[in-house]
Amino acid sequence: MTDDLFCTLDDFIALSECLTGVAGLDPDLALQYLGRFRDHPIFGRALPGLCRELGRIVEEATGEAALEETVGARIMDEPELGPAAQQLIYLWYVGAFFELDPADPRRGAWSYGTDPDHYGRGLMWAVIRAHAPMTPGVAEGQQPGPPDHGRGPYWTTPPNLDAPVAVPPAWFDRS
């Protein structure tokens, strides 16, 4: 899947789809997120290891259930890879990293980066079937609404309940 020093875009998309439980992630957004993740001073170092371990898991897995169980055990529960994998999930669902306060690890803050589109493109909005609050409208002068909405303000249009919703992998429920 990848060597020790590099995680390709295809590797990153495969890793992201496995961890988020969402297939068909946008490659353009994935390229942006790959750059953000690689550049992160803490979590970027774990990216080659995440891609490498997923490659091993995929080679060994004998089915979807085995894949999810093994990802849970060998990535999510692993002390070195788990925190970085969680951050990758946050990045896709929220468009941000969650960074703990070094002075008080019980506190933290979301770090959204410099691209304001990442917030509105977070997967959480599709999962909860809502529009990202505080994002710009369709065109200048219109009320806020989802991109390419074209039917008036988002709060006047009922959500599309027929749209597919991603089901998180089984390891999300690690109780």
N, C-alpha and C positions, 0 to 999 in steps of 0.2 A: 504494500500500500504506500509506504513512504520510507525514506531513509532516516537516519538519526537526526539530521540537521534541518529537514524540510518537511512541510506539510502542504501538499498541492491544493489547489482550489477544489478538485474532485474529492480529495481526501477530506477536506474541511466540510464539504457539502454532505458527504456520506456520514461523517461524524455528527454533524448538526441534525440531519434527518433521523439518525438513530436516537440521539439524546432528546430531541424535541417530540418525537413521535409524529412528525409531519413530513410527508413525502412531497417532492416537487418544489423545494424551496427555490426562491428567486436567485439565479446565479449572480446577477449584478449586485444585489444586496449582500449575498454571501461573500463576494469579493471585498466589499466594504467592511463587512464584519471580520473577515479574515485579517485584513490590515489592522483593524482596531485591536483584535485579539493578540496578534503577533506583537504589536507595539506596547501592549500592556506590560508595565514593569514587573508585575508579580505573576500574572497568569500566563503571559506569553511564553514563558520558558517551558510550560507544561504541554504546549500544543503538539510538538513532535511526539511526545510520549503518548498523548491521547490518541493521535492518529495511528501510531504504531500498535498500540494495544487493541484498538478497534479492528485493525487489520488481522491481528492474530485471532481475535474472537470470531470474526466472520469466517476465517479459514476453518476453525474448529467446530463452529455451531452446526447443529443438526436440525434446526427448525427455528421458527420465530420465537416460540416460548423459551427455547434454550438460549437463543441470542439475548433476549431481554433479561433473563435470569443471570446470565454470565456478565452482561454489561453492568447490571446492578452490583454484582459481587466484585468484579475486577476493575471497574472504573468508579462507580458511584460510591462504593464503600471503601475504596482505597485512599489512604490518607494523603498521598501526593497528587493523585489524579482527580479525586472526587471534588475538591473545592474548585478546581479549574473547570471541570465538567458542569458544575452548578452555575458558574459564571457564564459559560457558553449558553446554557439554557436561559438564563436571565437576559443575555444579550439578544437572543432571538425573540423571546416573549415580551420583554419590556423595552428593548432598545438601549439598555444601559447595563453597566456593571454595578454590583452592590459592594461597596467598599467599607470595611469596618474601620472605626476610629482607632488608631494605634494607642491612644491614651486611655480609651475605654472600649474594649472589644464588645461590650453589650450594646454599643451604638454604632450606627453606620449611616451611609447616605448613598443615594443613587447617583452615578456618574454617567450622564447622557452623552458626553463627547461634544463634538462641534457640528454635527449634522442634525438639524432639527427634524428631518424626515424620519429618522430612525425611531423616534417616539411613536409617531403615527402609524408606522409600518410594523410595529410589534405584533407578534402572533396573538397576544392576549386579546386584542380587539376582535379578531375573527372568532376566537373561542367563545367569548362572551357575547358575540354578535352585537357589537356596539361600535360607535364611532369614537375615535380618540378625542377627548375633550381638549379644548384650547389649540386646535390645529386649524390652519387656514381654510377658507372656503374654496369653492370650485373655481371661481373667477373673481377678478377684482370687482368689488362693489356688492357681491352676493353675500348672503348669510353663510356662516360656517357650515360645512357639510363634508362628507367623505369625498375623496377625489373621484371625478367623473360621475358624481351623483346625479346632477341635472334634474332633480325632482323637487327642489326647494330645500329649506333648512332640514338638517338631519333629524331634528327633534319632532318634525311634523310627519315623518315617514316611518311606518312601522318597520322593524327589522325583518330581514329575509330569513325566516325560520327554516326554509328549505335548503339553505346553503350548507355544504358539508362542514362538520366541526371535527377537528383533530381529536383523537382519543389518545391521551398520554400513555406511554409504555407502562407495562406492569410494575416496573421498578419505582415508579412515582409513589406507589403505595408501599412504603418500606416500614410499616408499623410493626 
